[in-house]
Amino acid sequence: MKAAIIYTSVTGNTSTLADIIHERMEKRGIDTDLIPIDEFHANQLKEYDLIAVGTYSWDNGDLPLEMEDLYEAFEIEDVKHVTTGVFGTGDSFYPYFCGAVDLFRDMLYVHTNLAVTLKVELMPQDDDLDRCDKFCDRLTRELIPA
């Protein structure tokens, strides 16, 4: 099984969250590639059985420009076999808190086997660590024998 975390970050919050999720996936015995979006090529999507997408939200809940190609690749490629999760950080001050997470969630639900989503307020805190564990549990539920 191949797993990846593909993410983008502008303030470091989503990058920190991606690192936490990566660490927790590895503790579960899942060898997971941690890939910044600028190092990922859309033709790699089919290589993975499990993909977690990490994003911040731009402006009023929009996708960051650098995530648009990945978003479109999920719509175009045959990735129905891929189990996915989406996570992100945001500021609840804005009316569409983590809006890019919602956009990815809705699209991944249609094109993949969406397992879980996670939204975190700004920088992940200690009380978010349990939520990260639950995210990983749900993401890997079908892949790890009980």
KEKE-3310 file (N, C-alpha, C; in steps of 0.2 Angstrom, whole numbers, plus 5000, padded with zeros to 4 digits):
npx = (5004:5002:5004:5001:5004:4998:5002:4999:5005:5005:5007:5013:5005:4997:5007:5013:5002:5002:5014:5011:5001:5008:5018:5009:5003:5015:5018:5007:5012:5011:5019:5022:5022:5027:5023:5026:5015:5021:5031:5024:5017:5003:5001:5005:4995:4987:4996:4995:4986:4981:4977:4980:4975:4981:4977:4977:4965:4961:4958:4941:4938:4942:4950:4968:4979:4989:4984:4975:4978:4979:4967:4959:4965:4961:4948:4948:4957:4956:4952:4944:4947:4955:4958:4953:4957:4954:4962:4964:4969:4963:4955:4943:4937:4934:4920:4918:4925:4939:4936:4942:4944:4931:4928:4937:4933:4919:4921:4930:4922:4914:4923:4932:4936:4931:4936:4937:4937:4946:4947:4956:4958:4969:4985:4990:4985:4989:4977:4972:4978:4973:4962:4969:4974:4962:4958:4968:4965:4952:4955:4963:4956:4950:4960:4969:4970:4959)
npy = (4994:5011:5027:5045:5062:5076:5093:5111:5126:5143:5151:5142:5135:5124:5116:5112:5105:5095:5088:5083:5074:5066:5060:5053:5044:5036:5031:5022:5012:5015:5018:5033:5046:5062:5076:5092:5103:5109:5100:5089:5079:5079:5067:5057:5053:5041:5032:5030:5022:5028:5045:5060:5076:5092:5109:5127:5140:5152:5170:5172:5159:5152:5140:5139:5145:5137:5124:5121:5114:5101:5098:5098:5087:5077:5077:5073:5061:5043:5039:5032:5021:5026:5030:5044:5059:5075:5089:5105:5121:5136:5152:5156:5169:5172:5171:5159:5147:5138:5135:5130:5117:5112:5113:5104:5092:5090:5088:5077:5067:5064:5059:5050:5038:5045:5047:5055:5072:5086:5101:5114:5127:5140:5138:5122:5115:5108:5101:5098:5087:5074:5074:5074:5061:5054:5057:5050:5037:5035:5037:5027:5016:5006:5000:4994:4979:4973)
npz = (5000:4996:5003:5004:5009:5003:5003:5006:5012:5019:5030:5038:5047:5041:5036:5048:5054:5044:5046:5059:5056:5047:5056:5064:5056:5052:5064:5065:5057:5043:5029:5023:5011:5012:5005:4998:4989:4978:4974:4969:4956:4945:4938:4947:4955:4953:4958:4972:4986:4996:5001:5009:5009:5012:5015:5016:5017:5005:5004:5004:5008:4997:4986:4987:4974:4970:4973:4964:4952:4957:4963:4951:4944:4952:4948:4935:4934:4935:4950:4959:4967:4977:4994:5003:5013:5019:5026:5035:5039:5047:5050:5060:5060:5048:5036:5029:5036:5034:5021:5009:5012:5013:5000:4993:5000:4996:4982:4983:4988:4978:4968:4974:4987:5000:5016:5028:5036:5042:5052:5058:5069:5066:5071:5075:5091:5107:5111:5099:5095:5098:5089:5077:5078:5078:5065:5057:5061:5055:5042:5039:5042:5034:5028:5037:5045:5058)
capx = (5000:5006:5001:5004:5001:5000:4999:5002:5005:5008:5009:5016:5000:4995:5013:5014:4997:5004:5019:5008:4997:5013:5020:5004:5003:5021:5017:5003:5015:5009:5024:5018:5026:5025:5024:5023:5012:5026:5035:5019:5014:4996:5001:5007:4989:4986:5001:4993:4980:4978:4980:4977:4976:4981:4977:4974:4960:4963:4953:4935:4937:4944:4956:4974:4980:4994:4981:4970:4979:4978:4959:4957:4968:4956:4941:4950:4960:4952:4955:4939:4950:4959:4954:4956:4955:4957:4963:4966:4969:4960:4954:4935:4935:4931:4913:4919:4930:4942:4932:4945:4943:4925:4928:4940:4928:4914:4924:4933:4917:4911:4928:4936:4933:4932:4935:4937:4940:4948:4948:4960:4959:4975:4991:4987:4987:4989:4970:4970:4982:4968:4958:4973:4974:4955:4958:4972:4961:4947:4958:4966:4951:4948:4967:4973:4966:4958)
capy = (5000:5017:5033:5051:5068:5082:5099:5118:5131:5149:5153:5136:5131:5118:5112:5109:5100:5089:5085:5079:5068:5061:5057:5048:5039:5032:5027:5016:5007:5016:5022:5039:5051:5069:5080:5099:5103:5111:5094:5084:5080:5076:5060:5052:5051:5034:5028:5029:5019:5033:5052:5065:5083:5098:5115:5133:5143:5159:5175:5171:5152:5149:5136:5142:5144:5131:5118:5120:5108:5095:5098:5096:5081:5072:5076:5070:5054:5038:5038:5029:5016:5029:5032:5051:5063:5082:5093:5111:5126:5142:5157:5157:5176:5173:5168:5152:5144:5132:5134:5126:5110:5110:5112:5098:5087:5089:5085:5070:5063:5061:5055:5045:5035:5050:5044:5060:5078:5089:5108:5116:5134:5143:5134:5116:5115:5101:5098:5095:5080:5069:5075:5071:5053:5051:5058:5045:5031:5035:5037:5020:5011:5000:4997:4990:4973:4974)
capz = (5000:4996:5005:5003:5012:4999:5006:5004:5018:5018:5036:5042:5051:5038:5036:5055:5054:5039:5050:5064:5053:5045:5061:5067:5051:5052:5071:5063:5052:5036:5026:5020:5008:5014:4998:4997:4982:4972:4972:4967:4949:4945:4936:4952:4959:4953:4962:4979:4988:5002:5000:5013:5006:5017:5012:5019:5013:5003:5003:5008:5008:4991:4985:4985:4967:4969:4974:4958:4947:4961:4963:4944:4943:4956:4944:4929:4934:4938:4957:4963:4972:4982:5000:5004:5018:5018:5032:5034:5045:5045:5055:5061:5059:5041:5036:5026:5039:5030:5015:5004:5015:5011:4992:4992:5003:4991:4976:4984:4990:4972:4964:4978:4993:5005:5023:5034:5035:5049:5051:5064:5070:5065:5073:5079:5098:5111:5111:5092:5093:5098:5083:5072:5079:5075:5057:5055:5062:5050:5035:5038:5045:5029:5026:5043:5048:5065)
cpx = (5004:5002:5005:5000:5003:4997:5002:5001:5008:5011:5013:5011:4998:5001:5014:5008:4999:5009:5016:5005:5002:5016:5016:5003:5009:5020:5012:5006:5014:5015:5021:5023:5023:5027:5021:5020:5016:5031:5030:5017:5008:4996:5003:5000:4987:4990:5000:4987:4977:4981:4976:4980:4976:4981:4974:4968:4962:4957:4947:4933:4938:4950:4962:4976:4984:4990:4976:4971:4978:4970:4957:4959:4963:4950:4942:4952:4955:4955:4949:4942:4954:4955:4958:4953:4957:4957:4965:4966:4966:4958:4946:4933:4932:4925:4914:4925:4933:4938:4935:4944:4936:4924:4931:4936:4923:4916:4927:4928:4914:4917:4932:4932:4935:4931:4934:4939:4942:4950:4951:4960:4966:4981:4988:4990:4987:4982:4968:4974:4978:4964:4962:4974:4967:4955:4962:4968:4956:4950:4961:4962:4951:4955:4971:4968:4965:4962)
cpy = (5006:5023:5039:5057:5073:5088:5105:5122:5137:5152:5148:5132:5124:5114:5109:5104:5094:5085:5081:5073:5063:5057:5051:5043:5034:5028:5021:5011:5009:5021:5027:5044:5058:5074:5087:5099:5105:5105:5088:5085:5076:5068:5055:5050:5044:5029:5026:5026:5024:5040:5056:5072:5088:5104:5121:5135:5150:5164:5173:5163:5148:5144:5140:5141:5138:5124:5117:5115:5101:5093:5095:5089:5075:5071:5073:5063:5049:5036:5035:5025:5020:5031:5039:5054:5070:5085:5100:5116:5133:5147:5158:5164:5176:5169:5161:5149:5138:5130:5130:5118:5108:5109:5105:5092:5085:5086:5078:5065:5060:5057:5050:5042:5040:5047:5049:5067:5081:5096:5110:5124:5136:5137:5128:5116:5108:5098:5096:5089:5074:5069:5072:5063:5050:5052:5052:5038:5030:5034:5030:5014:5005:4997:4993:4985:4974:4969)
cpz = (5000:4998:5005:5007:5007:5002:5004:5011:5016:5024:5041:5046:5048:5037:5043:5056:5050:5043:5055:5062:5050:5050:5064:5062:5051:5059:5070:5059:5045:5034:5022:5018:5010:5008:4998:4990:4977:4970:4969:4960:4949:4943:4941:4956:4959:4956:4969:4980:4993:5001:5005:5010:5011:5013:5017:5015:5011:5002:5007:5007:5002:4991:4984:4978:4966:4970:4968:4954:4951:4961:4956:4942:4946:4952:4938:4929:4937:4945:4962:4968:4977:4988:5002:5010:5016:5025:5030:5040:5042:5051:5055:5060:5052:5040:5033:5029:5036:5024:5009:5006:5012:5003:4990:4994:4998:4985:4977:4986:4983:4968:4967:4983:4999:5012:5029:5032:5042:5047:5058:5064:5071:5067:5077:5086:5101:5110:5104:5090:5093:5092:5077:5072:5076:5067:5054:5055:5057:5043:5034:5040:5040:5027:5031:5045:5056:5069)
residu = (MET:LYS:ALA:ALA:ILE:ILE:TYR:THR:SER:VAL:THR:GLY:ASN:THR:SER:THR:LEU:ALA:ASP:ILE:ILE:HIS:GLU:ARG:MET:GLU:LYS:ARG:GLY:ILE:ASP:THR:ASP:LEU:ILE:PRO:ILE:ASP:GLU:PHE:HIS:ALA:ASN:GLN:LEU:LYS:GLU:TYR:ASP:LEU:ILE:ALA:VAL:GLY:THR:TYR:SER:TRP:ASP:ASN:GLY:ASP:LEU:PRO:LEU:GLU:MET:GLU:ASP:LEU:TYR:GLU:ALA:PHE:GLU:ILE:GLU:ASP:VAL:LYS:HIS:VAL:THR:THR:GLY:VAL:PHE:GLY:THR:GLY:ASP:SER:PHE:TYR:PRO:TYR:PHE:CYS:GLY:ALA:VAL:ASP:LEU:PHE:ARG:ASP:MET:LEU:TYR:VAL:HIS:THR:ASN:LEU:ALA:VAL:THR:LEU:LYS:VAL:GLU:LEU:MET:PRO:GLN:ASP:ASP:ASP:LEU:ASP:ARG:CYS:ASP:LYS:PHE:CYS:ASP:ARG:LEU:THR:ARG:GLU:LEU:ILE:PRO:ALA)
# end
